[in-house]
Amino acid sequence: MTLVALILYFAVLLGIGFYCRKKSTDVNGFVLGGRNVGPWLTAFAYGTSYFSAVIFVGYAGQFGWKFGLSSTWIGIGNAIIGSLLAWVILGKRTRTMSQHLNSSTMPEFFGNRFNSNSLKICASVIIFVFMIPYTASLYNGLSRLFGMAFNIDYSACIVLMTVLTAVYVTAGGYMATAINDFIQGLIMLFGIVVIIIAVLKAQGGLSHAVEEMKAVQDVSAGVTNGEFASVFGPDIIGLLFVVLLTSLGTWGLPQMVQKFYAITDEKAIFKGTLISTLFALVVAGGCYFLGGFGRLFADNPNIYNAEGNVVYDAIIPEMLSTLSPALIALVVILVLSASMSTLSSLVITSASTLTIDFLKDNFIKNMSEAKQVRCIRVFIVVFILISAIIALIQYSSSVTFIAQLMGISWGAMAGAFLAPFMFSLYSKKITRASCWVCFIFSTVLMVLNMIARPYFPEIIQSPINCGVFTMISGFIIVPLVSAFTKKQDKDRLEQIFECYKVN
């Protein structure tokens, strides 16, 4: 049954990819869907790019184990801060100014906004360096689920996912991705609700499961009084940092912000805001709520490694291992949907950035539209292959720096871009120099956190906490540096911001 469902699912994805091929003949059509993507498709594309298998399998297992039922706040934060406020604060202005400046990517936006080709190149390099390990992380968690459902090797999962994503993305571009994201999003919405009901039913119902969580203790972590079932859990500070990184961080991630470039018009943004927020509340809130019951499976030997340490990626699969074949089929398709939708968004962002912002005009002069689209397609395949190779290396060896680099990717990109981008949409006082300082500060700090973590103050030794620190610091760095550095030409600023006068 699982195999039949997967075959049908794959056939639909590929069919949509080839159907959208005729709409992806130029750069605007391939990268942004002609800037004519409706609110439903945009909202689902935003949500499915946001929540991947990393969330469902990795983060839900890890933070559910660490914070208990209070980990649900992470999903609520993702919905309110990462979706609702992101759309309200960034949506309309991003769509309006990016179209006015004829920008298809975030680096191109910075280059046109500050009249700086070097700033554009720097932003594209940051995306190139930190996007690939983030992309590779999407394969994590699939191995256990596929092993549970089919008893096949992880390598086969990676090859399958790589080939399918490469085919439909290179064929249909952003529009194929958006339509497939809508289908994958529906699967995620339905799947997470059904799975939560099934898992709680197996634990004797919601009330019984909560009562069992109240009895859970972890003396080594200093938790002995039922805090795993409390409102704010055993570590409210740690919980707050996770909420901020996974929620506020989306405001500075290129693959997320780019969704606002493509939406059809400003009127669609209101509807998209509501849809995106509800999607995040169900999917993210549901994932973390489910993960919050992970401690009930503490006596399962399959969630520990040979040294007796908890393997967080194993918690959710073990929670689901006793479900019926039909529900396991739904789980496999759900996690594949979450992974492939995010993967497609990341590789389009990476490939378009490398082509439009790095190669075009800098290394290849007079690059035609057709040549740009061909180049983007080639780089999509290259990025997917590289991410797959990294995932295979991590899985089959004891290389640890790759996993560490994955952990700093989100913090580095969000820290570098969030404050400069947001201030650039609202303020005429922001300078080119402030963007440079923020870019350098965030990326260098996150790399140092990876290679010299013991020397950091304890509160920001964790990559999560350090990522939040870089984002918050950006809101201080950008206005402070702008106050003491050369402003842009007034006439040029008037031209940039005139787009808001007619909207």
C-alpha positions as CSV (number, residue, x, y, z in Angstrom):
1,M,0.0,0.0,0.0
2,T,2.8,2.4,0.9
3,L,4.6,1.7,-2.4
4,V,1.4,2.3,-4.5
5,A,0.8,5.6,-2.7
6,L,4.4,6.7,-3.3
7,I,4.2,5.8,-7.0
8,L,1.0,7.8,-7.4
9,Y,2.5,10.7,-5.5
10,F,5.6,10.8,-7.6
11,A,3.6,10.6,-10.8
12,V,1.6,13.7,-9.8
13,L,4.8,15.7,-8.9
14,L,6.5,14.9,-12.2
15,G,3.3,15.6,-14.2
16,I,3.0,19.0,-12.7
17,G,6.7,19.7,-13.4
18,F,6.4,19.0,-17.1
19,Y,3.0,20.8,-17.3
20,C,4.6,24.0,-16.0
21,R,7.6,23.8,-18.4
22,K,6.0,26.2,-20.9
23,K,5.6,28.9,-18.2
24,S,9.3,28.8,-17.3
25,T,11.0,30.0,-20.5
26,D,12.5,33.2,-19.1
27,V,14.1,34.2,-15.8
28,N,11.1,35.9,-14.4
29,G,8.9,32.9,-15.2
30,F,11.3,30.3,-14.0
31,V,12.4,32.0,-10.7
32,L,9.3,33.9,-9.7
33,G,6.4,32.3,-11.7
34,G,6.0,35.6,-13.6
35,R,5.2,37.4,-10.3
36,N,1.7,36.1,-10.8
37,V,1.4,33.5,-8.0
38,G,-1.9,33.6,-6.1
39,P,-2.3,33.8,-2.3
40,W,-3.1,30.1,-1.7
41,L,-0.1,28.9,-3.7
42,T,2.2,31.5,-2.2
43,A,1.1,30.8,1.4
44,F,1.5,27.1,1.0
45,A,4.9,27.6,-0.7
46,Y,6.0,29.7,2.3
47,G,4.8,27.1,4.8
48,T,6.2,24.1,3.0
49,S,9.5,25.8,2.5
50,Y,9.5,26.7,6.3
51,F,8.7,23.2,7.6
52,S,10.8,20.2,6.4
53,A,11.7,16.8,7.7
54,V,14.2,18.5,9.9
55,I,11.3,20.0,11.8
56,F,9.1,16.9,11.9
57,V,11.8,14.3,12.7
58,G,14.8,16.2,14.1
59,Y,13.6,19.4,15.9
60,A,10.3,17.9,17.2
61,G,12.2,15.0,18.6
62,Q,15.1,17.0,20.1
63,F,13.1,19.9,21.6
64,G,10.2,17.7,22.6
65,W,12.6,15.6,24.6
66,K,14.3,18.7,26.1
67,F,11.3,20.9,26.8
68,G,8.4,18.4,27.0
69,L,4.9,19.7,26.1
70,S,6.1,23.3,26.4
71,S,7.9,22.7,23.0
72,T,4.4,23.5,21.5
73,W,5.3,27.1,22.1
74,I,7.9,26.8,19.3
75,G,5.2,26.0,16.8
76,I,3.0,28.8,18.1
77,G,6.0,31.2,17.7
78,N,6.5,29.9,14.2
79,A,2.9,30.7,13.4
80,I,2.7,34.2,15.0
81,I,6.3,35.5,14.5
82,G,7.5,33.4,11.6
83,S,4.3,33.6,9.6
84,L,1.8,36.2,10.7
85,L,4.2,39.1,11.6
86,A,6.6,38.2,8.7
87,W,3.7,38.6,6.2
88,V,2.4,41.8,7.9
89,I,5.8,43.6,8.2
90,L,7.6,42.3,5.2
91,G,5.0,41.1,2.7
92,K,3.6,44.2,0.9
93,R,6.8,46.3,1.1
94,T,9.0,43.4,-0.2
95,R,6.7,42.7,-3.1
96,T,6.4,46.5,-4.0
97,M,10.1,47.5,-3.7
98,S,11.5,44.3,-5.2
99,Q,9.3,44.8,-8.3
100,H,10.2,48.5,-8.4
101,L,13.9,47.7,-8.3
102,N,13.5,44.8,-10.8
103,S,15.0,42.4,-8.3
104,S,14.5,38.6,-8.5
105,T,16.7,37.6,-5.6
106,M,17.8,38.9,-2.3
107,P,21.4,39.7,-3.4
108,E,20.0,41.5,-6.4
109,F,17.8,43.5,-4.1
110,F,20.7,44.6,-2.0
111,G,22.8,45.4,-5.1
112,N,20.0,47.6,-6.6
113,R,18.9,49.1,-3.3
114,F,22.4,50.3,-2.4
115,N,23.8,50.6,-5.9
116,S,26.6,48.2,-5.1
117,N,27.6,45.2,-7.2
118,S,30.2,44.1,-4.6
119,L,27.4,44.0,-1.9
120,K,25.3,41.8,-4.3
121,I,28.3,39.5,-4.8
122,C,29.0,39.2,-1.1
123,A,25.3,38.3,-0.4
124,S,25.4,35.7,-3.1
125,V,28.6,34.1,-1.7
126,I,27.0,34.0,1.8
127,I,24.0,32.2,0.4
128,F,26.1,29.8,-1.6
129,V,28.3,28.9,1.3
130,F,25.6,28.4,3.9
131,M,22.7,27.1,1.8
132,I,24.3,23.9,0.7
133,P,24.8,22.4,4.2
134,Y,21.3,23.6,5.1
135,T,20.0,21.8,2.0
136,A,21.9,18.6,3.0
137,S,20.2,18.5,6.4
138,L,16.8,18.0,4.7
139,Y,17.7,14.3,4.1
140,N,18.1,13.7,7.9
141,G,15.4,11.6,9.4
142,L,14.4,10.0,6.2
143,S,16.6,7.0,6.7
144,R,14.7,5.7,9.8
145,L,11.3,6.3,8.3
146,F,12.1,4.5,5.0
147,G,13.8,1.7,6.9
148,M,10.7,1.3,9.0
149,A,8.4,1.3,6.0
150,F,10.4,-0.5,3.3
151,N,13.5,-1.9,5.1
152,I,15.7,-0.2,2.4
153,D,19.0,1.6,2.7
154,Y,19.2,5.4,3.4
155,S,21.3,5.8,0.2
156,A,18.3,4.7,-1.9
157,C,16.1,7.3,-0.2
158,I,18.6,10.1,-1.0
159,V,18.9,9.0,-4.7
160,L,15.1,8.8,-5.1
161,M,14.5,12.1,-3.5
162,T,17.3,13.7,-5.5
163,V,16.2,12.5,-8.9
164,L,12.5,13.4,-8.4
165,T,13.2,16.9,-7.1
166,A,15.7,17.6,-9.8
167,V,13.4,16.5,-12.6
168,Y,10.3,18.5,-11.6
169,V,12.1,21.6,-10.5
170,T,14.3,21.9,-13.6
171,A,11.3,21.2,-15.8
172,G,8.8,23.6,-14.3
173,G,10.7,26.1,-12.1
174,Y,9.0,28.1,-9.4
175,M,5.5,27.6,-10.7
176,A,5.9,23.8,-10.6
177,T,7.3,24.1,-7.2
178,A,4.5,26.3,-6.0
179,I,1.8,23.9,-7.3
180,N,3.5,20.9,-5.9
181,D,4.0,22.8,-2.6
182,F,0.2,23.2,-2.4
183,I,-0.4,19.5,-2.8
184,Q,2.4,18.7,-0.4
185,G,1.0,21.2,2.1
186,L,-2.4,19.6,2.0
187,I,-0.8,16.2,2.7
188,M,1.1,17.8,5.6
189,L,-2.0,19.4,7.1
190,F,-4.0,16.2,6.9
191,G,-1.2,13.9,7.9
192,I,-0.1,15.7,11.1
193,V,-3.6,15.9,12.4
194,V,-4.3,12.1,11.8
195,I,-0.9,11.1,13.2
196,I,-1.4,13.1,16.4
197,I,-4.8,11.5,17.0
198,A,-3.4,8.0,16.3
199,V,-0.4,8.4,18.6
200,L,-2.4,9.8,21.5
201,K,-5.0,7.1,21.0
202,A,-2.3,4.5,21.4
203,Q,-1.2,6.2,24.6
204,G,-4.7,6.0,26.1
205,G,-5.9,9.4,25.0
206,L,-4.8,13.0,25.5
207,S,-5.6,13.2,29.2
208,H,-3.9,10.0,30.0
209,A,-0.8,10.9,28.0
210,V,-0.6,14.3,29.8
211,E,-0.9,12.6,33.2
212,E,1.9,10.2,32.2
213,M,4.1,13.2,31.2
214,K,3.5,14.8,34.6
215,A,5.1,11.7,36.2
216,V,8.2,11.9,34.0
217,Q,11.5,12.8,35.8
218,D,15.0,13.4,34.6
219,V,17.3,13.7,37.6
220,S,20.4,14.3,35.5
221,A,18.7,17.3,34.0
222,G,17.3,18.5,37.3
223,V,13.7,17.8,36.4
224,T,11.8,16.0,39.2
225,N,8.5,17.8,39.6
226,G,6.5,17.2,36.4
227,E,7.9,20.2,34.6
228,F,7.8,18.3,31.3
229,A,4.0,18.7,31.4
230,S,4.0,22.3,32.5
231,V,3.2,25.4,30.5
232,F,6.7,26.7,30.1
233,G,8.7,23.6,30.7
234,P,12.0,23.0,32.6
235,D,14.1,25.6,30.7
236,I,12.1,28.7,29.7
237,I,15.3,30.6,28.6
238,G,16.4,27.8,26.3
239,L,12.9,27.6,24.9
240,L,12.8,31.3,24.2
241,F,16.0,31.1,22.2
242,V,14.7,28.3,20.1
243,V,11.4,30.2,19.4
244,L,13.3,33.2,18.3
245,L,15.7,31.4,16.0
246,T,13.1,29.3,14.3
247,S,10.5,32.2,14.1
248,L,12.3,35.5,13.7
249,G,15.0,33.8,11.6
250,T,12.7,33.3,8.7
251,W,12.6,37.0,8.1
252,G,16.1,36.9,6.9
253,L,16.2,33.7,4.9
254,P,16.4,34.3,1.1
255,Q,14.2,31.3,0.2
256,M,11.4,32.6,2.5
257,V,11.5,36.3,1.6
258,Q,11.6,35.4,-2.1
259,K,8.0,34.1,-1.8
260,F,6.8,37.7,-1.4
261,Y,8.5,38.7,-4.6
262,A,6.3,36.3,-6.6
263,I,2.8,37.0,-5.2
264,T,0.4,38.3,-7.7
265,D,-0.5,41.6,-6.0
266,E,-0.8,43.5,-2.7
267,K,-4.5,42.4,-2.2
268,A,-3.5,38.8,-2.2
269,I,-1.1,39.4,0.7
270,F,-3.9,39.7,3.3
271,K,-5.4,36.4,2.3
272,G,-2.0,34.8,2.1
273,T,-1.2,36.0,5.6
274,L,-4.2,34.2,7.1
275,I,-3.6,31.0,5.2
276,S,0.1,30.9,6.0
277,T,-0.5,31.6,9.7
278,L,-3.1,28.8,10.0
279,F,-0.9,26.4,8.1
280,A,2.0,27.1,10.5
281,L,-0.2,26.8,13.5
282,V,-1.4,23.3,12.5
283,V,1.8,21.9,11.0
284,A,4.5,23.4,13.3
285,G,2.3,23.4,16.4
286,G,1.2,19.9,15.7
287,C,4.8,18.6,15.1
288,Y,6.2,20.1,18.3
289,F,3.1,19.1,20.3
290,L,3.6,15.5,19.1
291,G,7.3,15.7,19.9
292,G,6.5,16.9,23.4
293,F,5.3,13.3,24.3
294,G,8.7,11.8,23.3
295,R,9.6,11.1,26.9
296,L,6.9,8.5,27.1
297,F,9.1,6.4,24.9
298,A,12.2,6.7,27.1
299,D,12.1,2.9,27.8
300,N,12.5,2.1,24.1
301,P,16.0,0.9,23.4
302,N,15.8,1.9,19.8
303,I,16.1,5.6,20.6
304,Y,19.6,5.2,22.2
305,N,23.0,4.7,20.5
306,A,25.7,2.3,21.6
307,E,27.0,4.8,24.2
308,G,23.6,5.1,25.7
309,N,22.9,8.7,24.4
310,V,19.5,9.7,23.0
311,V,19.3,9.8,19.2
312,Y,16.8,12.6,18.7
313,D,16.1,11.6,15.1
314,A,14.9,8.2,16.3
315,I,12.3,9.5,18.7
316,I,9.5,10.4,16.3
317,P,10.0,7.3,14.0
318,E,9.7,5.1,17.1
319,M,6.6,6.9,18.2
320,L,5.1,6.0,14.8
321,S,6.5,2.5,14.3
322,T,3.4,0.8,15.7
323,L,0.9,2.6,13.5
324,S,-1.1,0.7,10.8
325,P,0.4,0.3,7.3
326,A,-1.9,2.9,6.0
327,L,-0.8,5.5,8.5
328,I,2.9,4.6,8.0
329,A,2.3,5.2,4.3
330,L,0.9,8.6,5.2
331,V,3.8,9.4,7.4
332,V,6.4,8.5,4.7
333,I,4.6,10.7,2.2
334,L,4.2,13.5,4.7
335,V,7.9,13.5,5.5
336,L,8.9,13.2,1.9
337,S,6.5,16.1,1.1
338,A,8.1,18.3,3.8
339,S,11.6,17.5,2.6
340,M,11.1,17.8,-1.1
341,S,9.1,21.1,-0.9
342,T,11.9,22.7,1.2
343,L,14.6,21.2,-1.0
344,S,13.0,22.6,-4.2
345,S,12.8,26.1,-2.7
346,L,16.4,26.1,-1.5
347,V,17.9,24.9,-4.7
348,I,16.0,27.4,-6.8
349,T,17.2,30.2,-4.5
350,S,20.8,28.9,-4.6
351,A,20.9,28.4,-8.3
352,S,19.2,31.7,-9.3
353,T,21.5,33.6,-6.9
354,L,24.6,32.0,-8.3
355,T,23.5,32.7,-11.9
356,I,21.9,36.1,-11.6
357,D,24.0,37.7,-8.9
358,F,27.4,36.1,-9.3
359,L,28.0,34.9,-12.8
360,K,25.9,37.3,-14.9
361,D,27.7,40.5,-15.8
362,N,30.6,39.7,-13.5
363,F,32.0,36.6,-15.3
364,I,29.6,36.2,-18.2
365,K,28.8,39.4,-20.1
366,N,25.6,39.9,-22.1
367,M,24.0,36.7,-20.7
368,S,20.7,36.2,-22.5
369,E,17.5,35.2,-20.8
370,A,17.6,31.7,-22.4
371,K,21.2,31.2,-21.3
372,Q,20.4,32.3,-17.7
373,V,17.5,29.8,-17.5
374,R,19.7,27.0,-18.8
375,C,22.4,28.0,-16.3
376,I,19.9,28.0,-13.4
377,R,18.7,24.6,-14.4
378,V,22.2,23.2,-14.5
379,F,23.0,24.7,-11.1
380,I,19.8,23.2,-9.6
381,V,21.0,19.8,-10.5
382,V,24.5,20.6,-9.2
383,F,23.2,21.9,-5.9
384,I,21.0,18.9,-5.4
385,L,23.8,16.5,-6.2
386,I,26.2,18.3,-3.8
387,S,23.7,18.2,-1.0
388,A,23.0,14.5,-1.6
389,I,26.8,13.7,-1.5
390,I,27.2,15.7,1.8
391,A,24.3,13.8,3.3
392,L,25.7,10.5,2.2
393,I,29.2,11.4,3.7
394,Q,27.6,12.4,7.0
395,Y,25.6,9.2,7.1
396,S,28.4,6.8,6.3
397,S,31.3,8.4,8.2
398,S,32.2,10.0,11.5
399,V,32.6,13.4,10.0
400,T,31.0,15.8,12.5
401,F,31.9,19.3,11.1
402,I,29.2,18.9,8.4
403,A,26.5,18.5,11.1
404,Q,27.9,21.5,12.9
405,L,27.9,23.6,9.7
406,M,24.3,22.7,9.2
407,G,23.5,24.0,12.6
408,I,25.1,27.4,11.9
409,S,23.6,27.9,8.4
410,W,20.3,29.3,9.6
411,G,21.9,31.6,12.2
412,A,24.5,32.9,9.7
413,M,22.1,33.8,6.9
414,A,19.4,35.1,9.2
415,G,21.9,37.2,11.2
416,A,23.5,38.6,8.0
417,F,20.3,39.5,6.1
418,L,17.4,40.1,8.6
419,A,18.2,43.6,9.9
420,P,19.7,45.0,6.7
421,F,16.8,43.8,4.6
422,M,14.0,44.9,6.9
423,F,15.5,48.3,7.6
424,S,16.1,48.8,3.8
425,L,12.4,48.4,3.2
426,Y,11.4,51.1,5.7
427,S,14.2,53.6,6.2
428,K,16.1,56.0,3.9
429,K,18.8,56.4,6.5
430,I,20.4,52.9,6.1
431,T,23.8,52.9,4.5
432,R,25.8,50.4,2.4
433,A,28.5,50.3,5.1
434,S,25.9,49.0,7.7
435,C,25.0,46.1,5.5
436,W,28.7,45.2,5.1
437,V,29.3,45.3,8.9
438,C,26.2,43.1,9.6
439,F,27.2,40.6,6.8
440,I,30.7,40.2,8.1
441,F,29.8,40.2,11.8
442,S,27.1,37.5,11.6
443,T,29.0,35.1,9.3
444,V,32.3,35.4,11.0
445,L,30.7,35.0,14.5
446,M,28.8,31.8,13.4
447,V,31.9,30.3,11.9
448,L,33.9,31.0,15.0
449,N,31.2,29.5,17.0
450,M,31.7,26.3,15.1
451,I,35.5,26.1,15.3
452,A,36.1,27.7,18.8
453,R,32.9,27.1,20.7
454,P,34.5,26.4,24.1
455,Y,35.9,30.0,24.2
456,F,32.5,31.6,23.8
457,P,30.5,32.9,26.8
458,E,28.3,30.0,28.0
459,I,25.0,31.6,27.0
460,I,26.0,31.8,23.3
461,Q,28.0,28.6,23.0
462,S,25.0,26.8,21.5
463,P,24.6,27.5,17.7
464,I,21.0,28.3,18.4
465,N,21.7,30.9,21.0
466,C,24.6,32.3,18.9
467,G,22.3,32.6,15.9
468,V,19.7,34.5,18.0
469,F,22.5,36.8,19.2
470,T,23.6,37.6,15.6
471,M,20.0,38.5,14.6
472,I,19.4,40.7,17.6
473,S,22.8,42.3,17.2
474,G,21.9,43.2,13.6
475,F,19.1,45.5,14.9
476,I,21.8,47.4,16.8
477,I,24.6,47.3,14.3
478,V,22.6,48.5,11.2
479,P,21.2,51.8,12.6
480,L,24.3,52.5,14.7
481,V,26.7,52.1,11.8
482,S,24.3,54.0,9.5
483,A,24.4,57.0,11.9
484,F,28.1,57.4,11.3
485,T,28.6,56.4,7.6
486,K,27.9,58.0,4.3
487,K,24.3,58.2,3.2
488,Q,22.9,57.4,-0.2
489,D,22.2,60.2,-2.7
490,K,18.9,61.9,-1.8
491,D,17.6,61.8,-5.4
492,R,18.3,58.1,-5.7
493,L,16.6,57.5,-2.4
494,E,13.5,59.4,-3.6
495,Q,13.5,57.2,-6.7
496,I,13.7,54.0,-4.6
497,F,10.9,54.9,-2.2
498,E,8.5,56.5,-4.7
499,C,7.1,53.0,-5.2
500,Y,5.3,53.3,-1.8
501,K,3.6,56.6,-2.8
502,V,1.5,54.9,-5.5
503,N,0.7,51.8,-3.5
